[in-house]
Amino acid sequence: MEKTNGSRSVQSKSYLVTGGAGMLGRAIVSQLIDKGKSVRILDIEQAQDKHAEIMVGDIRDAAAVRKACAGVDTVIHAAAAVWDPRLPLSIYDETNVKGTQLIIDTCIELGIPRMVCTGTMDVVMDGKHGECLGDESLPYPSDVGVMNQYAYSKMLGEQAVIKANGPNFSTCVLRLVGMYGPGDKYHLPNVIKNAKSGVNIRMGNGKAQFSHVFSGNAAHAHILAAEHLEPNSPVAGQIYFITDHNTGNFFDFMNPFLEGLGISVPKRSMPYGLANFLAWFAEKFSPKSNFNRFSVYCLCLDHTFVHDKATRDFGYQPKYSADEAFNITMEWLKTQKF
């Protein structure tokens, strides 16, 4: 493993994990508890972890946020409104922008020294061009009008987090690529539902590459970043992409999961141009559908990124191998009903 670039370990004792009942949050909480840390969870859903202090509350609620933040020395902010066409568009600004700002303001008010925020690769995706082995030098889209409400809100949220970094409050953002693992509500379930439906089709010519990250590896990155986050450290005020082993065609990556569940993998393919046209049509007449131009764009063009900067600054390398990640995820999938 490469040595970190002059960043020493910070000994935090108490953590707040927002979104601790979700896929990523659960993995972060579990790994923190394994390290002997005191962990508090704030989530709108009831978390299931007897070793953590659990608070059911909304990050848009100032009283709930203040109560959750009181007495901790590190906040890992993983809660977010994730893209779902069925949600009202206002939820993204309320949660990912205003909710994040509320957490920032509360941390500063209470003197909490550090905050790690979960970001997304979507903030650099312009809906037109792919990215091959992209890094943190990539700009935001020049025309933010091409971004969906989720990506736009996450861009504003991460900008607020980085702007808040200062001598008494250290912050950073970890941009995750396509995440999968136990507790996944979006990525694998949508693939499985599509495969079980009558519309089981690959999109694109099969050459497009896509980066994934296992939730356990994403959680490991958050904890490492927190452990190296202090004023004037290489991590303070920085943004990082977090990936792991899995760069390949999206459908090729998903096929072993389908096969493991005894589900037929898609054999037929739809060209990018046709898929894009049909997605435009679907947006007009079925706006709540998951089939839209943004999803087609993600699947048919390269979207790969590298985590070299995270390795350099805080020593990130995947904690779980590709086989371990697959086996853990498959064990969980076999307990679910889709």
N, C-alpha and C positions, 0 to 999 in steps of 0.2 A: 504494500500500500504506500502511496506517495505521502510524504510528510506534509502537514499543513503549513501554510505560509505564515509562520510567526504567530499563530493564534493559540492561546492556551485554553485549557478546559475550565469552564465556569461551574462551580458546585452549587447548582440550584437544588433546593430542598422541596419546594412546594409548587405544583403546577396547576393551572386551570387549562382544561382542554374544552374549547367550545366545539359543539358538534361531536361530542364524545360518544354518542350513540350510533354514529354513522360508520361506514366502512373504514375510512381512514382513522377517524377518531378512536374507534375501538382498538385498532392496532397500536395507535400511539399510547393509549391508556395502558394496555397490556404490557407493552415494553417498558413504560415508566415504572409500573408496579414491580416488574421483574428486577428493576434497578434499585428497588427499595425507596422510591420517591412517594411523597404524599400527593395524591391526585384528586382534583375536584372536576366534575363534569357539569357543563351547562348545555342543555339540549332541549328542544321542544318535544322530543320523544323521551320516554322513560328508558334510561340506559340499564343494562343488565350486568353490573360488575360489583360484586359484594366487597371488593377491596378498595373501591373508590367512594368518595363522597359525591352523591348524585343530587343535582338540582335540576328540576324541570322548569325551564324558562326560556324566554325569547331574547335574542341579542338586540332586538329593537326596543326592549323594555329597560329603561334606565335603572330602575330599582333592582331588577333581577341581575343586570350586569354588575352593578356596584356590589351587591351582596356576593356574587360569584367571585369577583376579583379581590375582595377584601382578604388580606393576609397571605396572598401568594406572591412569589417572586419571579415567576415566569408564566406568560400566557402564550399558549399555542392556539391560534385562532383558525380552526378548521371548518367552522360552521359556514354554510353558504346556501343560497337558493340556487340549485343546479338547474341547468336548462331543461325545461319541460314545456312544450307548446300548450299544455293544458292550463298552465299557471297564468294568472293575470300579469301583464307586463310590469305593473307597478311594484311587484314583489322583489324584483331584482335591485332596483334602486333603494328600496326600503331596507333590504337585508344586506346586500353586498357592498353598498356605499354608505348609507346612513348607519347601519348596524356596525360596520367596521369602524367608522369614525367614532361612534359611541364607545366602543371598546378602547380605541386609542386615547380618547379624552379621559376615560375613567382610569386607565393605566397611569397616565401622566398625573392626574389629580391625586391618586393614591400612592404615587411614588414607586410603582412597579418598574423594575429596571429593564425588562426585556420582553419582546413580543415577536414570535415567529408566525407569519401568516401564510396560509395555503393559497397559492395562485394557480393559474392554468395556462397551458400553451396557447389557448384560444385567443389570448390578448394580442398575439402577433400574426394571427391568421386573417388575411384580407379577402377571403372568399374568391380569389382569382388565381393566385400563384401558390405552388407548393413550397415546402422547405426541405432541403436535404442536409442533414447533420447541422441544423441551425444552433446557434449559441446566443448568449445574452447580448450580443451586439445588434441583434435584429431590432428594428424600430417597430413602434406601433403602426398600424395601417395609416397611410396618409389621408385616407378618407374614412373616418370612423363610421360613416353612414353604411358601410358594407358590413359592419359588425352586428351580430344579433344582440338583443338586450342583455343576455347573460354575459357575453364576452365584454361588452362595453362597460357594464357595471363592475366586472372584475378588474378591468383596466383602471377605472377610477378608484377602486378600493386599494389596489396595490400602489398606485401613485400616492394616495393618502398615507399609507403605511411607510413608504420610503421617505416622504416629506417629513414625517414625524420623528425620524431618527435624529438624535442629538446627543449632547454630552451627558444627559441624565436618563435618556430613554433610548435603548438600542433596538433596532428593528431590522427585519429582513423578510423577503418573500421567496417562497419555493414554488416555482411553476411546475405543476405535474403534467405529464403526458397522459395518454389514455390509461386510466387506472382500473385494475381488476383485483378480485380477491373475495374472501368471505364477507358477506354483508352487502355485496354489490346490488344496487337497486336499478341501475341504468344500463351499464355496458353489456355484460353477459346476458342478463334477462331479456334485453331487446333482441339480441342475436338469437337466443333460444326460441323466443316467441315467433320471430320471423321464420326460422327454420321449420318450426312445427306448423306454420300456416301454409296456405296454398301458394304464397309468394316467396319461394325459397330461391333467390337469385343473387349471384355475385354481381357487384357493380365494378365497372372498369375493365381494363385489359389484363389485370393480374400482376402488373409490374409495379404499381404504387407501393411504397414502403411507409410503414406507420410505426411509431414508437409506443411501447407500453411500459407500465411500471406496476409491479406487484404492491399491494397495499402495505405489506410488511416492510418492504424496502423504502417506500415513501415515508412510512412512520419513522423508520431508522434515520432517514435524512433529517426529518424535523427535529428529532432529539439531538442529533449531532450538531445541527445548526444552533440550537438553543444552548448547548454546552460550550460553544465557542463564541457566543454573542455577548459582547461588552463594548463600551465606548472605545473607539480607535482600533478595534480589531478588524481584520480583513472582511469579516462577515457583516459588520454594522452598515446599514444603509444599502445593502446589496440585494440583487435579484438572481435567482439560480434556477436553471432547468434541472429536473430530477427524472432520470430514466433508469432502466436496468438492462437486462440482457436482450429484451425482445424487440428487435427491429426486423420487420418483414412485412409481407402483404397482410393486411388486416384479416382477410378471410382465411388465409393459410394458418394464421395464428389461432383463429377461433375454431377451426375444424376439429382439432383433437378433443376439445371440450365437448363438442357435439357428438363425436364418435364415442366418447366415454360415457355419454348419457344414452347411447343407442339411437341418436337422432340422425337422420340422413343429412349429409352435408350438401350445400348448394352445388349443382353441377353446371347450370346454365349461367351465362354472363350477359350483362346489359352494357353496351358502350356508354362512355361518359356523356357524350352529347345527348343521347336519347334519355338517359337517366336524369340529366339536368333539366331537360324539357319537361319530362313527366313530373319532376319535383316542383317545377314552377307551376304546373297545372294543379298539382295537389295543394300547394300553398293557397291558391285562389279558391278552391272549392272544398278543401278539407284542412283548414288552417291549424287544427288541433292534432294533426297527424305527425308522427315522428319522421315521416318521409318528406324531406325538404331539401332545398338546394345546398344548405350548409352541410348537411350530413353526406350528400353526394360528393361535394367538394372534398370533405375529409377523407372519404374512402377511395377516391379516384386519383388523387394527386399525392405526391410524396409529402409526408409530415413526420420527419425524423429530427431528433435533437440530441445533443450531447450533454453530459454532466461533468465535463472536465473541470469547470470552474469550482463546482462543489467539492470535487476531489482535492483540488489544490487548496481551497480555503478552509475546509473543515473536515477533510479526510473521508468524504463519503465514498463508499463502495457498496454494492448490493449486499445485504445481510443474508438473503436467501438465494440459493441457486435457482436457475430456471426450472429444474426438475422439482425442487422442493416447493416452489411457488405453484407449479401446476398441480402437484399432488394435494397440497393443502386446499387449493381452490376446488378441485374435483371432489374431495371429501365433503366439503360444504355443499356444493351443487347437488350432490346425491341426496341431501336431506331436504331439498327445497321442492316446491311444487310450482311449476310454471305453466 
